[in-house]
Structure formats: structure tokens, C-alpha cells
């Protein structure tokens, strides 16, 4: 694709996205009551927090932890049968694994023509990208079922979970970054086309959160001055997107200081402007934290 065609394609997608999300407006969750949601990875971490929030809003929640295609199909069919109106309204492909270090594997292996290198683990890619692709495909398929008479009003929707690791460079975490950039690419490929089918899609990109997935690396991250985001901010972003049919085609970052629209579109230079400003803020915060630590004052999280 040449530059002119690429620009035209991106501009055409912008016309199918809504305005920048305003996080100052109060949440109204009444539209969620009676809907059914399927969340992958809903047993722990962010997925569990999302599930609990949906349940409080009167949403019928079904969890699915699958990467196998046949198991994924079975999970969707079971969720549909479990739903009072025999349909799924919201799908959240949330399941994810942490990264393996490709460079660390190379350091632990001596190159040789006599001994072949071991195959690298790809379970992170299988869960974080291929599993998400399966889930998106099945969501779009089963969203096409004829609606029942008692089906709740509103659009069907997919809320993708990427990461700020899908926008920033995380040195050495090749499989994780490849997966999260891939999820972002999948969302961008779908958002302008499925809106014509009456299907809404948005994306959430959280920073590091205190969850079971980050427990093993939390101390190392803190030693490097990395700050953690708040799970309640991620939940607020999820419920805001899921409850408002007017928000479509938007990517939301959940950073250390709260949530903001990444402007991941042509006008926002594919989130380039917002990511640059976020990095500037984080650099200033890290510098201040270093000063506070040197003064034996504990930085606020």
C-alpha cells in the first residue's frame, strides 16, 4: 500500500469512530441491566474485577478460559444457553499471560552446529493473541444470531484488552509486545468495518497493575521506578465503554494517573501525541520519586 492509499484508508476509519471519550461525565450503568457478557480470563486479576463490576450492574456473567478452538466454540455455545435471552451482548477477550525473555534464552544457549536450539515457548502468544483472535471471530459469528423477543436494547460489542505495552517499547519482552501490538492491530482492522454491522468495539490499554500476573516482577519494577496503575481505573474505563453505545472505535489508556483517550486514529497520529505526553509525565514522576526516595520520603502510589 502506497502512502496516499494508506492515508486514505486511515482517514476512512476515523469517520467511523466516535468523539474523544470524556472521563469527567458520571457513569450511567442502567443500559447494562439484563445483558450477558462473556469474559476470558475472568477468574483473576483485571478479568475478575471486570466480572464483579458487571455482576453489580445486573449483567449475566460467563467466564471462559480457553485457547483451543473447539473449546472456545463450546464456551460460547454454553454462554448463549446460559443467557436468559439466549444471546451474548458483550465480549471481553481479557485472558493473558506474562512474557518470556527471548534475549535471556539466547544468553543461556551457546551457539553450536552440533546441538540444535530449543524451540522457544509460545504460550504467551497463543493466549494473548491467538486466543483473542479466536474469541473475536466467535463473537462476530454468534452476534449474528436472530434476537429474541426479550433481548435487551443496545449494540453488541467487543472490548479488547491490549496494554500500554502495545504502544510503548518494553525491552526484551518480545512475545508479550508482539501479542499486544497484534491485539491492537486486530482491533484497528475491525473497528471501521464491523460498525456497519451495528457492532461496537473499543480497546483498553492498561499499564502495569498489581495482579497475580505481575506479582513475581513487582519488586523489580518498583526498584526501577515503575509506578502501577489502579485496578479501579481500569474497571471504570471498562464500564464506561460497555454502557455507552455512543463510544465506538476508541482506545483508552489506563495509566498511573488515571484513564485517558489515546486518540489512536489519523488525527491523533495513531496515539503518538498522547503517548509522547504520557511518557513525559511519567519521566517527571520518576524523577520526583527518585528525589523523594533520596530524602527517605515514600512516594505516593
Secondary structure, DSSP 8 states (H G I E B T S, - for coil): --HHHHHHHHHHHHTTS-----TTS----GGGTT-EEEEET-SSHHHHHHHHHHHHTT-EEEEE---SHHHHHHHHHHHHHHSTTSS--EEEE--------HHHHHHT----SSS-------HHHIIIIIHHHHHHHHHHHHTTS---TT--SS-EEEEEE--GGGTS--TT-HHHHHHHHHHHHHHHHHHHHHGGGTEEEEEEEE--BSSTTTGGGHHHHHHTT---B-HHHHHHHHHHHHH-TT--S-EEEEETTEEEE---STTTTTTHHHHHHHHHHHHHHHHHHHHHHHTT-----
